[in-house]
Amino acid sequence: MRMLLPLLLLLPTNPSFANPLFAGFSADYEVSKNGTVLGISHRQLIARDQGKKLDYAATTIPTGIVALFISDRFMEHSLMQVMSTGIQPQQYEYQRTGGKKEITFQAKFNWPHKNILVSGQANPQPLLPNTQDLLSFQIALMQGLARGIKKFKFQIVDHKRVQLQELEYTQSSIQNSSLGPLDVLQLEHHAAQSHYRFTFWCAKQLDYLPIKITKTEQDGDIIQLKLQRFNKKAFYLREPTYQGNDD
């Protein structure tokens, strides 16, 4: 049931993207496993300080007949800073409530000291330049694709582990969606030690928001997120009319 999206980024400096302005969006994804709908994942991005700070939250709940047997509620929250070099996560929180297993997790990213303070761990983890959390990576991925980057590599922090992941562009296509036909870039996750595969379909018309994400398990099970609704609020990933400072 838990739908998390571990993956990736390495963004070079590009002055033309020094101060991208985000005004936010909201989106709903249908969550399914092997074609059976499990729930809905609602996501909302809020921009603050003229787009320099981002507040991204996701709530995933069971729906339909599944809700009769599963009451777990999954909540994630990421605070990010938009830098000239890309997206820097500042704090990530994860909560699982409502079921038999309750989980609360928090990670704080200390960029000046280059470490990650993780709840429940006495020693901090190293903070690499390409580090993202499970929500900030999506914004970093969108920004990277808008810049023309086709290969991503970054350290991902979730409530279980810190691990290195990779994504690479494989092909372009036209995909039918709830919003109509969209120009889509397909990216695949690959790692020599992984027993699963991730595939992302990112739509050009939506500033490369993923319209579908699948995770194929070692046993062949397929978990999928599929975009059902999208509300854009003047969401810019390219050079804005506003030109401020990073200070």
ROSE-4610 file (N, C-alpha, C; in Angstrom, 1 decimal, always signed):
// ROSE-4610
residu = [M/M/M/R/R/R/M/M/M/L/L/L/L/L/L/P/P/P/L/L/L/L/L/L/L/L/L/L/L/L/L/L/L/P/P/P/T/T/T/N/N/N/P/P/P/S/S/S/F/F/F/A/A/A/N/N/N/P/P/P/L/L/L/F/F/F/A/A/A/G/G/G/F/F/F/S/S/S/A/A/A/D/D/D/Y/Y/Y/E/E/E/V/V/V/S/S/S/K/K/K/N/N/N/G/G/G/T/T/T/V/V/V/L/L/L/G/G/G/I/I/I/S/S/S/H/H/H/R/R/R/Q/Q/Q/L/L/L/I/I/I/A/A/A/R/R/R/D/D/D/Q/Q/Q/G/G/G/K/K/K/K/K/K/L/L/L/D/D/D/Y/Y/Y/A/A/A/A/A/A/T/T/T/T/T/T/I/I/I/P/P/P/T/T/T/G/G/G/I/I/I/V/V/V/A/A/A/L/L/L/F/F/F/I/I/I/S/S/S/D/D/D/R/R/R/F/F/F/M/M/M/E/E/E/H/H/H/S/S/S/L/L/L/M/M/M/Q/Q/Q/V/V/V/M/M/M/S/S/S/T/T/T/G/G/G/I/I/I/Q/Q/Q/P/P/P/Q/Q/Q/Q/Q/Q/Y/Y/Y/E/E/E/Y/Y/Y/Q/Q/Q/R/R/R/T/T/T/G/G/G/G/G/G/K/K/K/K/K/K/E/E/E/I/I/I/T/T/T/F/F/F/Q/Q/Q/A/A/A/K/K/K/F/F/F/N/N/N/W/W/W/P/P/P/H/H/H/K/K/K/N/N/N/I/I/I/L/L/L/V/V/V/S/S/S/G/G/G/Q/Q/Q/A/A/A/N/N/N/P/P/P/Q/Q/Q/P/P/P/L/L/L/L/L/L/P/P/P/N/N/N/T/T/T/Q/Q/Q/D/D/D/L/L/L/L/L/L/S/S/S/F/F/F/Q/Q/Q/I/I/I/A/A/A/L/L/L/M/M/M/Q/Q/Q/G/G/G/L/L/L/A/A/A/R/R/R/G/G/G/I/I/I/K/K/K/K/K/K/F/F/F/K/K/K/F/F/F/Q/Q/Q/I/I/I/V/V/V/D/D/D/H/H/H/K/K/K/R/R/R/V/V/V/Q/Q/Q/L/L/L/Q/Q/Q/E/E/E/L/L/L/E/E/E/Y/Y/Y/T/T/T/Q/Q/Q/S/S/S/S/S/S/I/I/I/Q/Q/Q/N/N/N/S/S/S/S/S/S/L/L/L/G/G/G/P/P/P/L/L/L/D/D/D/V/V/V/L/L/L/Q/Q/Q/L/L/L/E/E/E/H/H/H/H/H/H/A/A/A/A/A/A/Q/Q/Q/S/S/S/H/H/H/Y/Y/Y/R/R/R/F/F/F/T/T/T/F/F/F/W/W/W/C/C/C/A/A/A/K/K/K/Q/Q/Q/L/L/L/D/D/D/Y/Y/Y/L/L/L/P/P/P/I/I/I/K/K/K/I/I/I/T/T/T/K/K/K/T/T/T/E/E/E/Q/Q/Q/D/D/D/G/G/G/D/D/D/I/I/I/I/I/I/Q/Q/Q/L/L/L/K/K/K/L/L/L/Q/Q/Q/R/R/R/F/F/F/N/N/N/K/K/K/K/K/K/A/A/A/F/F/F/Y/Y/Y/L/L/L/R/R/R/E/E/E/P/P/P/T/T/T/Y/Y/Y/Q/Q/Q/G/G/G/N/N/N/D/D/D/D/D/D]
num = [1/1/1/2/2/2/3/3/3/4/4/4/5/5/5/6/6/6/7/7/7/8/8/8/9/9/9/10/10/10/11/11/11/12/12/12/13/13/13/14/14/14/15/15/15/16/16/16/17/17/17/18/18/18/19/19/19/20/20/20/21/21/21/22/22/22/23/23/23/24/24/24/25/25/25/26/26/26/27/27/27/28/28/28/29/29/29/30/30/30/31/31/31/32/32/32/33/33/33/34/34/34/35/35/35/36/36/36/37/37/37/38/38/38/39/39/39/40/40/40/41/41/41/42/42/42/43/43/43/44/44/44/45/45/45/46/46/46/47/47/47/48/48/48/49/49/49/50/50/50/51/51/51/52/52/52/53/53/53/54/54/54/55/55/55/56/56/56/57/57/57/58/58/58/59/59/59/60/60/60/61/61/61/62/62/62/63/63/63/64/64/64/65/65/65/66/66/66/67/67/67/68/68/68/69/69/69/70/70/70/71/71/71/72/72/72/73/73/73/74/74/74/75/75/75/76/76/76/77/77/77/78/78/78/79/79/79/80/80/80/81/81/81/82/82/82/83/83/83/84/84/84/85/85/85/86/86/86/87/87/87/88/88/88/89/89/89/90/90/90/91/91/91/92/92/92/93/93/93/94/94/94/95/95/95/96/96/96/97/97/97/98/98/98/99/99/99/100/100/100/101/101/101/102/102/102/103/103/103/104/104/104/105/105/105/106/106/106/107/107/107/108/108/108/109/109/109/110/110/110/111/111/111/112/112/112/113/113/113/114/114/114/115/115/115/116/116/116/117/117/117/118/118/118/119/119/119/120/120/120/121/121/121/122/122/122/123/123/123/124/124/124/125/125/125/126/126/126/127/127/127/128/128/128/129/129/129/130/130/130/131/131/131/132/132/132/133/133/133/134/134/134/135/135/135/136/136/136/137/137/137/138/138/138/139/139/139/140/140/140/141/141/141/142/142/142/143/143/143/144/144/144/145/145/145/146/146/146/147/147/147/148/148/148/149/149/149/150/150/150/151/151/151/152/152/152/153/153/153/154/154/154/155/155/155/156/156/156/157/157/157/158/158/158/159/159/159/160/160/160/161/161/161/162/162/162/163/163/163/164/164/164/165/165/165/166/166/166/167/167/167/168/168/168/169/169/169/170/170/170/171/171/171/172/172/172/173/173/173/174/174/174/175/175/175/176/176/176/177/177/177/178/178/178/179/179/179/180/180/180/181/181/181/182/182/182/183/183/183/184/184/184/185/185/185/186/186/186/187/187/187/188/188/188/189/189/189/190/190/190/191/191/191/192/192/192/193/193/193/194/194/194/195/195/195/196/196/196/197/197/197/198/198/198/199/199/199/200/200/200/201/201/201/202/202/202/203/203/203/204/204/204/205/205/205/206/206/206/207/207/207/208/208/208/209/209/209/210/210/210/211/211/211/212/212/212/213/213/213/214/214/214/215/215/215/216/216/216/217/217/217/218/218/218/219/219/219/220/220/220/221/221/221/222/222/222/223/223/223/224/224/224/225/225/225/226/226/226/227/227/227/228/228/228/229/229/229/230/230/230/231/231/231/232/232/232/233/233/233/234/234/234/235/235/235/236/236/236/237/237/237/238/238/238/239/239/239/240/240/240/241/241/241/242/242/242/243/243/243/244/244/244/245/245/245/246/246/246/247/247/247]
x = [+0.8/+0.0/+0.9/+2.0/+2.8/+3.4/+3.1/+3.6/+4.6/+5.8/+6.9/+7.7/+8.4/+9.0/+10.5/+11.3/+12.7/+13.4/+14.0/+14.8/+15.5/+16.1/+17.4/+17.7/+19.1/+19.4/+20.9/+21.4/+22.6/+22.5/+22.3/+22.0/+23.2/+23.7/+24.8/+24.3/+25.3/+24.9/+24.6/+23.5/+23.1/+22.5/+23.2/+22.7/+21.3/+20.9/+19.6/+18.5/+18.8/+17.8/+18.1/+18.8/+19.2/+18.1/+17.0/+15.9/+14.6/+14.4/+13.1/+12.0/+10.9/+9.7/+8.6/+8.3/+7.3/+6.1/+4.9/+3.7/+2.8/+3.2/+2.5/+1.6/+1.2/+0.2/-0.4/-1.4/-2.0/-2.3/-2.2/-2.4/-2.9/-3.7/-4.2/-3.7/-3.2/-2.7/-3.5/-4.0/-4.6/-3.5/-3.5/-2.6/-3.1/-2.4/-2.9/-1.8/-2.2/-1.3/-1.8/-1.1/-1.5/-3.0/-3.2/-4.5/-5.6/-5.4/-6.4/-6.2/-7.2/-7.0/-6.9/-5.9/-5.7/-6.1/-5.8/-6.1/-5.8/-5.7/-5.5/-4.3/-3.4/-2.3/-2.5/-2.8/-3.0/-1.7/-1.3/+0.0/-0.3/+0.4/+0.3/+1.6/+1.9/+3.2/+2.8/+3.3/+3.1/+4.4/+4.4/+5.7/+5.6/+6.8/+6.9/+8.1/+8.1/+9.3/+9.6/+8.5/+8.7/+9.3/+8.9/+9.3/+10.7/+11.3/+12.6/+12.5/+11.3/+11.1/+9.9/+10.0/+8.9/+8.5/+7.2/+6.5/+5.7/+6.1/+5.5/+5.0/+3.7/+3.1/+2.3/+2.3/+1.6/+0.9/-0.4/-1.2/-1.8/-1.5/-2.0/-3.0/-4.2/-5.2/-5.8/-6.3/-7.0/-8.4/-8.9/-10.2/-11.0/-12.3/-13.1/-13.2/-13.2/-13.3/-12.1/-10.9/-9.7/-9.8/-10.5/-10.6/-11.4/-12.1/-12.8/-11.8/-10.6/-9.7/-8.4/-8.1/-6.9/-7.2/-6.7/-7.0/-5.8/-4.7/-3.4/-3.5/-2.9/-2.8/-1.3/-0.8/+0.6/+0.7/+1.5/+1.7/+3.2/+3.6/+4.9/+4.9/+6.0/+6.1/+7.6/+7.9/+9.2/+9.3/+10.3/+10.6/+11.9/+11.9/+13.0/+13.4/+14.6/+15.2/+15.5/+15.1/+15.5/+16.7/+17.8/+19.1/+19.5/+20.5/+20.9/+21.4/+21.9/+22.4/+21.3/+20.1/+19.1/+18.3/+17.6/+16.7/+17.5/+17.4/+18.0/+17.0/+16.7/+15.8/+16.3/+15.4/+15.8/+15.3/+14.1/+13.5/+12.5/+12.5/+11.6/+10.9/+9.6/+8.9/+8.0/+7.9/+7.1/+6.3/+5.0/+4.1/+3.2/+3.1/+2.2/+1.3/+0.0/-1.0/-2.2/-3.1/-4.4/-4.4/-3.3/-3.3/-2.6/-2.2/-1.5/-0.1/+0.5/+1.9/+2.0/+2.5/+2.6/+4.1/+4.4/+5.8/+5.8/+6.8/+7.1/+8.6/+8.9/+10.3/+10.6/+11.8/+12.2/+13.7/+14.0/+15.4/+15.6/+16.7/+17.0/+18.3/+18.4/+19.5/+20.3/+21.5/+22.4/+23.4/+23.1/+24.0/+25.3/+25.4/+26.7/+27.6/+27.1/+27.9/+27.9/+27.2/+27.2/+26.8/+25.8/+25.3/+23.8/+23.2/+21.8/+21.5/+20.7/+20.3/+19.0/+19.1/+17.9/+17.4/+16.1/+15.5/+15.8/+16.1/+16.4/+17.8/+18.6/+20.0/+20.9/+21.9/+22.8/+23.8/+24.2/+25.3/+24.6/+25.0/+24.5/+25.0/+24.2/+24.6/+25.3/+26.2/+26.9/+25.9/+26.0/+25.1/+25.9/+25.6/+26.2/+25.5/+26.2/+25.6/+24.4/+24.2/+23.1/+22.0/+21.9/+21.0/+19.6/+18.5/+17.1/+16.3/+15.1/+14.2/+13.2/+12.2/+11.3/+10.3/+10.2/+9.3/+10.1/+11.2/+12.0/+12.6/+12.8/+13.4/+12.5/+11.2/+10.2/+10.4/+10.5/+10.7/+12.1/+13.1/+14.4/+14.4/+13.7/+13.6/+13.0/+11.8/+11.1/+12.0/+12.7/+13.6/+14.8/+15.3/+16.4/+16.0/+14.8/+14.3/+14.0/+13.5/+13.3/+14.6/+15.7/+17.0/+17.6/+17.0/+17.5/+18.4/+18.4/+19.2/+18.4/+19.1/+18.4/+18.9/+19.9/+20.5/+20.7/+20.1/+20.1/+20.7/+21.4/+22.0/+22.0/+21.3/+21.4/+21.1/+21.5/+21.3/+19.9/+19.1/+17.7/+17.6/+16.9/+16.7/+15.2/+14.9/+13.5/+13.6/+12.4/+12.4/+13.0/+13.5/+14.2/+15.7/+16.1/+17.5/+18.0/+19.3/+19.8/+20.5/+20.1/+20.7/+20.9/+21.8/+22.1/+21.2/+20.6/+19.7/+20.0/+19.6/+19.8/+18.6/+18.4/+17.3/+17.9/+17.5/+18.0/+16.9/+16.9/+15.9/+16.1/+14.9/+15.0/+14.2/+13.1/+12.4/+11.3/+10.8/+9.7/+8.5/+7.3/+6.1/+4.9/+3.8/+2.6/+1.7/+1.3/+0.5/-0.8/-1.9/-3.2/-3.3/-4.0/-4.1/-5.5/-5.7/-7.0/-7.1/-5.9/-5.9/-5.8/-5.9/-5.8/-4.4/-4.1/-2.8/-1.6/-0.5/+0.6/+1.9/+2.8/+4.2/+5.0/+5.5/+6.0/+7.4/+8.3/+9.6/+9.6/+10.1/+10.2/+11.5/+11.6/+12.9/+12.8/+14.0/+14.0/+15.1/+14.7/+15.6/+16.4/+17.7/+18.5/+19.7/+19.9/+21.0/+21.4/+22.7/+23.1/+22.6/+22.4/+22.1/+20.5/+19.8/+18.3/+17.6/+16.6/+15.7/+14.3/+14.3/+13.1/+13.4/+12.4/+12.6/+11.6/+12.0/+11.1/+11.0/+9.8/+9.7/+8.9/+9.3/+8.6/+8.2/+7.0/+6.5/+6.2/+7.1/+7.0/+6.5/+5.4/+4.8/+5.3/+5.7/+6.3/+5.3/+4.0/+3.0/+2.7/+3.1/+2.9/+4.2/+5.2/+6.5/+7.2/+7.0/+7.6/+7.1/+5.9/+5.4/+5.2/+5.5/+5.2/+3.7/+3.2/+1.8/+1.6/+2.7/+2.6/+3.9/+3.9/+5.1/+4.8/+5.6/+5.4/+6.7/+6.4/+7.5/+7.2/+8.2/+8.0/+8.9/+8.2/+8.9/+9.6/+10.5/+11.2/+10.3/+9.2/+8.2/+7.2/+7.4/+6.6/+5.4/+5.1/+4.1/+4.4/+3.3/+3.5/+2.6/+3.3/+2.6/+2.7/+1.6/+1.5/+0.8/+1.4/+0.7/+0.4/-0.9/-1.4/-2.1/-1.7/-2.3/-3.8/-4.6/-6.1/-6.5/-5.9/-6.2/-5.0/-5.0/-3.8/-4.4/-3.9/-4.3/-3.1/-2.8/-1.6/-1.8/-1.0/-1.1/+0.1/+0.2/+1.3/+2.7/+2.9/+4.0/+5.2/+6.2/+7.3/+8.6/+9.1/+10.4/+11.5/+11.2/+12.1/+12.4/+13.2/+13.6/+12.4/+12.2/+11.1/+11.3/+10.2/+10.3/+10.9/+10.7/+11.3/+12.8/+13.6/+15.0/+15.5/+15.6/+16.1/+17.4/+17.8/+19.1/+18.8/+19.9/+19.8/+20.0/+20.3/+20.5/+19.3]
y = [-1.2/+0.0/+1.2/+1.2/+2.4/+2.8/+4.0/+4.4/+5.5/+5.1/+6.1/+6.0/+7.0/+7.1/+7.4/+6.4/+6.7/+7.0/+8.2/+8.4/+9.8/+10.6/+11.0/+12.3/+12.8/+14.0/+14.5/+15.1/+15.8/+17.0/+18.2/+19.4/+20.3/+20.6/+21.6/+23.0/+23.9/+25.3/+25.8/+26.6/+27.3/+28.6/+29.7/+31.0/+31.4/+30.8/+31.2/+30.6/+29.7/+29.1/+29.5/+30.6/+31.0/+31.2/+31.8/+32.1/+31.7/+30.4/+29.9/+30.2/+30.7/+31.1/+30.0/+29.5/+28.5/+29.1/+28.9/+29.4/+28.3/+27.1/+25.9/+25.2/+24.0/+23.2/+22.1/+21.5/+20.3/+19.2/+18.0/+16.9/+15.7/+14.9/+13.6/+12.4/+11.4/+10.2/+9.0/+8.2/+6.9/+5.9/+5.2/+4.2/+2.8/+2.0/+0.6/-0.4/-1.6/-2.8/-3.8/-4.2/-5.2/-4.9/-3.6/-3.2/-3.0/-3.3/-3.1/-1.8/-0.9/+0.4/+0.2/+0.8/+0.8/+2.1/+3.2/+4.5/+5.6/+6.8/+8.1/+8.8/+9.4/+10.2/+11.6/+12.5/+13.9/+14.7/+15.5/+16.2/+17.7/+18.5/+20.0/+20.7/+21.5/+22.4/+23.8/+24.4/+25.8/+26.5/+27.6/+28.4/+29.6/+29.9/+31.0/+31.9/+33.1/+34.0/+34.1/+34.4/+34.7/+33.5/+32.3/+31.1/+30.5/+31.2/+30.7/+29.5/+29.4/+28.3/+27.6/+26.2/+25.4/+24.5/+24.3/+23.5/+22.4/+21.2/+20.1/+19.0/+18.7/+17.7/+16.7/+15.5/+14.3/+13.6/+13.2/+12.4/+11.2/+10.0/+8.8/+8.1/+7.8/+7.1/+6.0/+4.9/+3.9/+4.3/+3.8/+4.2/+2.9/+3.0/+1.9/+0.8/-0.4/-1.6/-1.8/-1.3/-1.5/-0.8/+0.3/+1.1/+0.4/-0.7/-1.5/-2.4/-2.6/-3.6/-2.9/-1.7/-1.0/+0.4/+0.9/+2.2/+3.1/+2.6/+3.3/+4.6/+5.7/+7.0/+7.4/+7.7/+8.1/+9.5/+10.2/+11.7/+12.0/+12.8/+13.2/+14.7/+15.3/+16.8/+17.1/+18.0/+18.4/+19.9/+20.5/+21.9/+22.0/+22.9/+23.0/+24.4/+24.6/+25.9/+25.8/+26.8/+26.9/+27.7/+27.0/+27.6/+27.7/+28.5/+28.7/+27.3/+26.5/+25.2/+24.1/+24.4/+23.4/+23.4/+22.3/+22.2/+21.6/+22.2/+21.8/+21.5/+20.2/+19.9/+20.4/+20.9/+21.4/+20.5/+20.0/+19.1/+18.2/+16.9/+15.9/+15.2/+15.0/+14.3/+13.2/+12.1/+11.0/+10.5/+10.2/+9.7/+8.6/+7.5/+6.5/+6.3/+6.5/+6.5/+5.8/+5.5/+4.9/+3.4/+2.7/+1.3/+0.7/-0.6/-1.3/-0.8/-0.3/+0.1/+1.6/+2.3/+3.7/+4.1/+5.0/+5.4/+6.9/+7.5/+8.9/+9.1/+9.8/+10.0/+11.4/+11.9/+13.3/+13.3/+14.0/+14.2/+15.7/+16.2/+17.6/+17.7/+18.5/+18.6/+19.9/+19.6/+20.7/+20.9/+21.8/+22.1/+22.7/+23.7/+24.3/+23.2/+22.3/+21.3/+20.0/+19.9/+18.7/+17.4/+17.5/+16.3/+16.3/+15.1/+14.9/+14.4/+15.1/+14.6/+13.8/+12.5/+11.6/+11.2/+11.3/+10.9/+9.4/+9.1/+7.8/+7.4/+8.2/+7.9/+8.9/+8.4/+9.2/+10.0/+9.3/+9.9/+10.4/+11.6/+12.2/+11.4/+11.5/+10.9/+11.9/+11.5/+12.5/+13.1/+14.4/+15.1/+15.4/+14.7/+14.9/+16.0/+16.6/+17.7/+17.2/+15.9/+15.5/+14.8/+15.2/+14.6/+15.2/+14.3/+14.7/+13.8/+14.2/+13.3/+12.8/+12.0/+11.4/+12.3/+13.5/+14.5/+15.5/+16.0/+17.0/+16.5/+15.2/+14.6/+14.9/+14.9/+15.1/+16.5/+17.5/+18.8/+19.0/+18.4/+18.4/+17.7/+16.6/+15.9/+16.7/+17.4/+18.3/+19.4/+20.0/+21.1/+20.7/+19.5/+19.0/+18.7/+18.1/+17.8/+19.1/+20.1/+21.4/+22.0/+21.7/+22.2/+21.4/+20.2/+19.4/+18.2/+18.0/+16.9/+15.6/+14.6/+13.3/+12.1/+12.4/+11.4/+11.9/+11.2/+11.7/+10.7/+11.2/+10.4/+11.1/+10.5/+11.2/+10.3/+10.9/+10.2/+10.5/+9.4/+9.6/+9.2/+10.1/+9.9/+9.5/+8.3/+8.0/+7.5/+7.0/+6.7/+5.4/+4.7/+3.4/+3.5/+4.3/+4.2/+5.5/+5.6/+6.6/+5.8/+5.9/+5.1/+5.9/+5.5/+6.1/+5.5/+6.3/+5.8/+6.6/+6.0/+6.6/+6.5/+7.5/+7.6/+8.0/+7.4/+7.8/+7.8/+8.8/+8.9/+7.8/+7.2/+6.1/+6.4/+7.1/+7.4/+8.4/+9.0/+10.0/+9.3/+9.8/+9.2/+10.2/+9.9/+10.6/+9.6/+10.1/+9.3/+9.9/+9.1/+9.5/+9.6/+10.6/+10.8/+11.4/+11.6/+12.2/+13.7/+14.2/+15.6/+15.6/+14.5/+14.4/+13.9/+13.9/+13.5/+14.4/+13.8/+14.6/+14.1/+15.0/+14.7/+14.3/+13.0/+12.4/+12.0/+12.2/+11.6/+10.5/+9.3/+8.1/+8.0/+7.7/+7.5/+6.2/+5.5/+4.3/+4.4/+3.7/+3.6/+2.3/+2.4/+1.2/+1.3/+0.1/+0.0/-1.5/-1.8/-3.2/-4.0/-3.5/-4.2/-4.3/-3.6/-3.5/-4.7/-5.1/-6.2/-5.7/-4.4/-3.8/-2.7/-2.3/-1.3/-0.2/+1.1/+2.2/+2.8/+3.2/+3.9/+5.2/+6.3/+7.6/+8.0/+8.5/+9.2/+10.7/+11.6/+13.0/+13.8/+14.6/+15.3/+16.7/+17.0/+18.3/+19.5/+19.2/+20.3/+20.6/+19.8/+20.0/+20.3/+20.9/+21.2/+20.0/+18.8/+17.6/+16.9/+17.3/+16.5/+15.1/+14.1/+12.7/+12.5/+11.9/+11.6/+10.1/+9.3/+7.9/+7.5/+6.7/+6.1/+4.6/+3.7/+2.3/+1.8/+0.9/+0.1/-1.4/-2.0/-3.4/-4.2/-5.0/-5.8/-7.0/-7.7/-8.8/-10.0/-10.1/-11.2/-10.8/-9.6/-9.2/-8.3/-8.2/-7.3/-5.8/-5.1/-3.7/-2.8/-1.9/-0.8/+0.5/+1.2/+2.3/+3.5/+4.7/+6.0/+6.6/+6.9/+7.5/+8.8/+9.9/+11.2/+11.2/+11.7/+11.8/+13.2/+14.1/+15.5/+16.4/+17.5/+18.4/+19.9/+20.7/+22.1/+22.9/+23.6/+24.4/+25.8/+26.4/+27.8/+28.6/+28.9/+29.6/+29.1/+27.8/+27.0/+27.1/+27.9/+28.1/+27.3/+26.7/+26.0/+26.6/+27.5/+28.2/+29.6/+30.3/+31.7/+32.6/+33.1/+34.0/+35.4/+36.2/+37.6/+38.3/+37.7/+38.2/+37.8/+38.8/+38.5/+39.0/+38.1/+38.4/+37.9/+37.9/+37.4/+36.1/+35.3/+34.1/+34.3/+35.5/+35.8/+35.7]
z = [+0.0/+0.0/+0.0/+0.7/+0.8/-0.6/-1.0/-2.3/-2.1/-2.2/-2.1/-3.4/-3.8/-5.1/-5.0/-4.6/-4.4/-5.7/-5.9/-7.1/-7.1/-7.8/-8.2/-8.8/-8.8/-9.5/-9.4/-10.4/-10.4/-11.3/-10.7/-11.5/-11.6/-12.8/-12.9/-12.8/-12.5/-12.4/-13.8/-13.9/-15.2/-14.8/-15.1/-14.7/-15.2/-16.3/-16.9/-16.0/-15.1/-14.2/-12.8/-12.6/-11.2/-10.3/-10.7/-9.8/-10.3/-10.5/-11.0/-10.1/-10.6/-9.8/-9.8/-8.7/-8.6/-7.9/-8.5/-7.9/-7.4/-7.6/-7.0/-7.9/-7.4/-8.1/-7.2/-7.6/-6.8/-7.8/-7.4/-8.2/-7.4/-8.1/-7.5/-8.3/-7.7/-8.4/-7.9/-8.8/-8.4/-8.2/-7.0/-6.7/-6.9/-7.6/-7.9/-7.8/-7.7/-7.7/-8.6/-9.6/-10.6/-11.1/-11.3/-11.9/-10.9/-9.6/-8.6/-7.9/-7.9/-7.3/-5.7/-5.2/-3.7/-3.0/-3.7/-3.0/-3.9/-3.2/-3.9/-3.2/-4.0/-3.4/-3.8/-2.9/-3.1/-2.8/-3.8/-3.6/-3.9/-3.1/-3.2/-3.0/-4.0/-3.9/-3.6/-2.6/-2.3/-2.3/-3.0/-3.2/-2.2/-1.6/-0.7/-1.0/-0.5/-0.7/-2.2/-3.0/-4.4/-5.2/-4.7/-5.4/-5.0/-4.0/-3.5/-2.5/-1.9/-0.9/-1.3/-1.3/-1.7/-0.5/-0.4/+0.6/-0.1/-0.1/-0.9/+0.1/+0.0/+0.9/+0.1/+0.6/-0.1/+1.0/+0.7/+1.6/+0.8/+1.2/+0.5/+1.4/+0.9/+1.7/+0.9/+1.5/+0.8/+0.4/-0.7/-1.2/-1.6/-1.8/-2.3/-1.3/-1.9/-1.0/-0.2/-0.7/+0.1/+1.4/+1.5/+2.7/+3.8/+3.4/+4.4/+5.2/+4.6/+5.2/+5.7/+5.1/+5.4/+5.7/+6.9/+7.4/+7.4/+7.0/+7.1/+6.2/+6.8/+6.1/+6.1/+4.9/+4.8/+4.4/+5.2/+5.0/+4.9/+3.9/+3.7/+3.5/+3.9/+3.8/+3.6/+2.6/+2.3/+2.2/+2.8/+2.7/+1.9/+0.8/-0.1/-0.3/-0.7/-1.0/-2.5/-3.3/-4.7/-4.9/-5.2/-5.4/-6.9/-7.2/-8.6/-9.1/-8.2/-8.7/-8.7/-8.2/-8.2/-6.9/-6.6/-5.5/-4.3/-3.1/-1.9/-0.9/-0.5/+0.6/+1.9/+2.7/+4.0/+5.2/+5.0/+6.0/+5.3/+5.8/+5.2/+6.4/+6.3/+7.4/+6.8/+7.5/+7.0/+8.2/+8.0/+9.1/+8.5/+9.2/+8.9/+10.1/+9.9/+11.0/+10.6/+11.7/+11.4/+11.3/+11.3/+11.2/+12.4/+12.2/+13.3/+13.5/+12.4/+12.5/+12.4/+13.4/+13.4/+13.2/+12.3/+12.1/+12.0/+12.6/+12.5/+12.2/+11.2/+10.8/+10.3/+10.6/+10.2/+9.8/+8.8/+8.4/+8.1/+8.7/+8.6/+7.8/+6.8/+5.9/+6.2/+6.8/+7.2/+6.1/+5.2/+4.0/+4.4/+5.4/+5.7/+6.3/+7.1/+7.8/+7.0/+5.9/+5.0/+5.7/+6.5/+7.1/+7.2/+7.4/+7.5/+8.9/+9.7/+11.0/+10.9/+11.2/+11.0/+12.4/+12.5/+13.8/+14.1/+15.4/+15.8/+15.6/+15.0/+14.7/+15.4/+16.2/+17.0/+16.1/+15.0/+14.2/+12.9/+12.4/+11.2/+10.0/+8.9/+7.6/+6.8/+5.9/+5.0/+4.0/+3.8/+2.8/+1.6/+0.5/-0.8/-1.6/-2.5/-3.3/-4.1/-4.4/-5.2/-4.3/-3.1/-2.1/-2.3/-2.3/-2.3/-1.4/-1.0/-0.3/-1.3/-0.8/-1.6/-2.3/-1.8/-2.5/-3.3/-2.7/-3.4/-4.7/-4.8/-6.0/-7.2/-7.0/-8.1/-8.7/-7.9/-8.4/-9.0/-8.4/-9.0/-10.4/-10.5/-11.7/-12.8/-12.4/-13.4/-13.8/-12.9/-13.2/-14.1/-13.8/-14.7/-16.1/-16.3/-17.6/-18.4/-17.7/-18.3/-18.8/-18.1/-18.5/-19.6/-20.0/-21.0/-20.5/-19.2/-18.6/-18.9/-19.2/-19.5/-18.7/-17.8/-17.0/-15.6/-14.6/-13.2/-12.2/-11.3/-10.3/-8.9/-7.9/-6.7/-5.5/-4.3/-3.1/-2.5/-2.2/-1.8/-0.3/+0.4/+1.8/+2.0/+2.6/+3.0/+4.4/+4.9/+6.4/+6.7/+5.6/+5.8/+5.7/+4.7/+4.3/+3.5/+3.3/+2.4/+1.3/+0.1/-1.0/-2.3/-3.1/-4.4/-5.4/-6.2/-7.3/-8.6/-9.7/-11.0/-11.9/-12.7/-13.7/-15.0/-16.1/-17.4/-18.5/-19.3/-20.4/-21.4/-21.8/-22.7/-24.0/-24.0/-25.2/-25.0/-26.1/-26.1/-26.8/-26.4/-26.9/-26.7/-27.3/-27.0/-26.2/-25.0/-24.0/-23.8/-23.9/-23.5/-22.0/-21.5/-20.1/-19.8/-18.5/-18.1/-18.6/-19.0/-19.5/-21.0/-21.6/-23.1/-23.5/-24.8/-25.3/-24.8/-24.3/-23.8/-24.4/-24.7/-25.1/-23.8/-23.8/-22.6/-22.8/-21.8/-21.8/-20.8/-21.2/-20.4/-19.8/-18.5/-17.8/-17.0/-17.0/-16.3/-15.1/-14.0/-12.9/-13.1/-12.9/-13.0/-12.0/-11.4/-10.4/-10.4/-10.4/-10.5/-9.3/-8.1/-7.0/-6.7/-7.6/-7.3/-7.9/-7.2/-7.6/-8.1/-8.4/-8.9/-9.9/-10.6/-11.7/-11.5/-11.7/-11.7/-13.1/-13.5/-14.8/-14.6/-15.1/-15.0/-16.4/-16.5/-17.7/-17.4/-17.9/-17.5/-18.7/-18.5/-19.6/-19.8/-21.0/-21.4/-21.1/-21.4/-21.3/-19.8/-18.9/-17.5/-16.8/-17.5/-17.0/-16.4/-17.2/-16.9/-15.6/-15.1/-14.0/-14.4/-13.6/-13.9/-13.9/-15.1/-15.2/-14.9/-14.8/-14.4/-13.9/-12.8/-12.3/-11.9/-12.4/-12.1/-11.4/-10.4/-9.8/-10.1/-10.7/-11.0/-10.1/-9.2/-8.2/-8.8/-8.1/-8.5/-8.9/-8.2/-8.5/-9.6/-10.2/-11.3/-10.9/-9.6/-9.2/-9.7/-10.1/-10.6/-9.8/-9.1/-8.3/-9.2/-9.3/-10.2/-9.6/-9.9/-9.6/-11.0/-11.2/-12.4/-12.2/-12.9/-12.6/-13.0/-12.1/-12.4/-12.5/-11.7/-11.7/-11.5/-12.2/-12.1/-12.1/-11.2/-11.2/-11.1/-12.2/-12.3/-11.9/-11.1/-10.6/-11.1/-12.4/-13.0/-12.5/-12.7/-12.2/-13.2/-12.9/-13.8/-13.4/-14.4/-14.2/-15.0/-15.8/-16.7/-16.2/-16.9/-16.4/-16.3/-15.1/-14.8/-15.2/-15.2/-15.4/-14.2/-12.9/-11.7/-11.6/-11.3/-11.2/-9.8/-8.9/-7.5/-7.2/-6.0/-5.5/-4.7/-4.6/-3.9/-2.4/-2.0/-0.6/+0.2]
